[in-house]
């Protein structure tokens, strides 16, 4: 007899991939007209340009569990080194090549040993790491950012988020997302996501008695 909970998990995983593809396609479209100078803009990821963050996203969509584990072993379990190596593999010789490689992985369902929802989170968060410094705005569908926020509020798997918002009450003013208890932090769901994943700039989009505490817990992403 099939376990209903397992079936629900499978359906949830399957349903996330169209959202990931849509977010990737939107990001590729947003970056289509960048100048060479814009590609060198520092992203919200410390030490990385917007071009390098895009290559990082391409790498994540190109690594299955076997290749990921092989790379980790080759890098002697230095995960930062593994990230840097895979990013360099996908950077290409020119910004156009970087974008072309990303476009090719838009429909990919390849992933490291992470749940699909984590890949959605990576796409949303890193997409904004790129967009915000470039002054590009995307109105993400509310179901996408709500699912992403629900994921991050309960995990520190990929990035510290659950621990960062401990003792705070987060409430979205544009959707149903709400979590926690304590001093209030309210604002757009996207800003809550970005702040809970450590992006200090997005605290400027939030309000409430808990904002400064959350800001103090943010750092480089």
Secondary structure as GFF3:
##gff-version 3
##sequence-region A 1 221
A	DSSP	alpha_helix	4	30	.	.	.	ID=ss1
A	DSSP	alpha_helix	36	39	.	.	.	ID=ss2
A	DSSP	alpha_helix	50	60	.	.	.	ID=ss3
A	DSSP	alpha_helix	65	74	.	.	.	ID=ss4
A	DSSP	alpha_helix	79	91	.	.	.	ID=ss5
A	DSSP	alpha_helix	95	104	.	.	.	ID=ss6
A	DSSP	alpha_helix	116	134	.	.	.	ID=ss7
A	DSSP	alpha_helix	142	152	.	.	.	ID=ss8
A	DSSP	beta_strand	168	172	.	.	.	ID=ss9
A	DSSP	beta_strand	178	179	.	.	.	ID=ss10
A	DSSP	beta_strand	183	187	.	.	.	ID=ss11
A	DSSP	alpha_helix	189	196	.	.	.	ID=ss12
A	DSSP	three_ten_helix	200	205	.	.	.	ID=ss13
A	DSSP	alpha_helix	211	217	.	.	.	ID=ss14
###
